[in-house]
Amino acid sequence: MDTHSEAAHTATGTTKTFSMIWIVLLVLTGVEVFLAYLQLPVLMMLVALVGLSVVKAALIIAYFMHLKFERLSLFLTLFPMLIFCILLLFIFMPDSMRLLEMRAE
């Protein structure tokens, strides 16, 4: 077996790896749909759905966007922007709740 082609497969992933990740994503989506039909308390539902969505996003970013196979410097460039976007969500969330309250009046 050619060592160059073997190294290329390990650096970019294989069809088997991507198939397994796709199956895991499909199962996680099925769990999310199942949870949507359960009558859980709102806070528990939100925590479960957001948690599953974060896991799914991490898998998609790592494998399908190939960040798992990139150098650490690229990750260290993108991770602060993720934190920045999350902070922006927390900053603007109270304003969105204010708009929701204005509609109720």
C-alpha positions in Angstrom: 0.0 0.0 0.0 1.3 3.5 -0.9 2.2 5.4 2.3 1.3 8.7 0.6 -2.3 7.7 0.0 -2.6 6.2 3.5 -1.4 9.5 5.0 -3.9 11.4 2.9 -6.8 9.3 4.2 -5.9 9.8 7.8 -5.4 13.5 7.3 -8.8 14.0 5.7 -11.0 11.2 7.0 -12.5 8.2 5.2 -15.9 7.4 3.8 -16.5 5.1 6.7 -15.7 7.9 9.2 -18.1 10.3 7.4 -20.8 7.6 7.2 -20.5 6.9 10.9 -20.7 10.6 11.8 -23.8 11.0 9.5 -25.5 8.1 11.3 -24.7 9.7 14.7 -26.1 13.0 13.5 -29.2 11.2 12.2 -29.7 9.4 15.6 -29.2 12.7 17.5 -31.8 14.4 15.3 -34.2 11.5 16.0 -33.7 12.0 19.7 -34.4 15.7 19.3 -37.7 14.9 17.4 -38.6 12.4 20.0 -38.0 14.9 22.8 -40.2 17.4 21.0 -43.2 15.1 21.4 -42.6 14.6 25.2 -44.3 16.9 27.6 -41.2 18.0 29.5 -40.8 21.2 31.5 -39.6 24.0 29.3 -36.2 24.5 31.0 -35.4 20.8 30.8 -36.5 20.7 27.1 -34.4 23.7 26.2 -31.3 22.4 28.0 -31.6 19.0 26.3 -32.3 20.4 22.8 -29.5 23.0 23.0 -27.1 20.4 24.4 -27.8 18.0 21.6 -27.6 20.8 19.1 -24.1 21.8 20.4 -22.9 18.2 20.1 -24.3 18.0 16.5 -22.7 21.4 15.6 -19.3 20.2 17.0 -19.5 17.0 14.9 -20.4 18.9 11.8 -17.6 21.5 12.3 -15.0 18.9 13.2 -15.7 16.4 10.4 -17.7 17.9 7.6 -16.0 21.3 7.8 -12.7 19.5 8.3 -11.5 21.4 11.3 -10.5 18.2 13.0 -7.9 17.8 10.4 -6.6 21.4 10.4 -3.8 22.9 12.4 -4.4 24.1 16.0 -3.8 27.7 14.8 -7.0 27.7 12.7 -9.0 26.5 15.7 -7.5 29.1 17.9 -8.4 31.8 15.4 -12.1 30.6 15.1 -12.8 29.8 18.8 -12.6 33.4 20.1 -15.1 34.4 17.4 -17.5 31.7 18.6 -17.2 33.1 22.2 -17.8 36.6 20.8 -21.0 35.5 18.9 -22.3 33.8 22.0 -21.7 36.9 24.1 -23.5 38.9 21.5 -26.5 36.6 21.8 -26.6 37.1 25.5 -26.3 40.9 25.1 -29.2 41.1 22.6 -31.5 38.5 24.3 -33.0 41.0 26.8 -34.0 43.2 23.9 -35.8 40.4 22.1 -37.7 39.6 25.3 -38.7 43.2 25.5 -40.2 43.0 22.0 -42.1 39.9 23.0 -43.6 41.6 26.0 -44.6 44.6 23.8 -46.6 42.3 21.5 -48.5 40.8 24.4 -49.9 44.2 25.5 
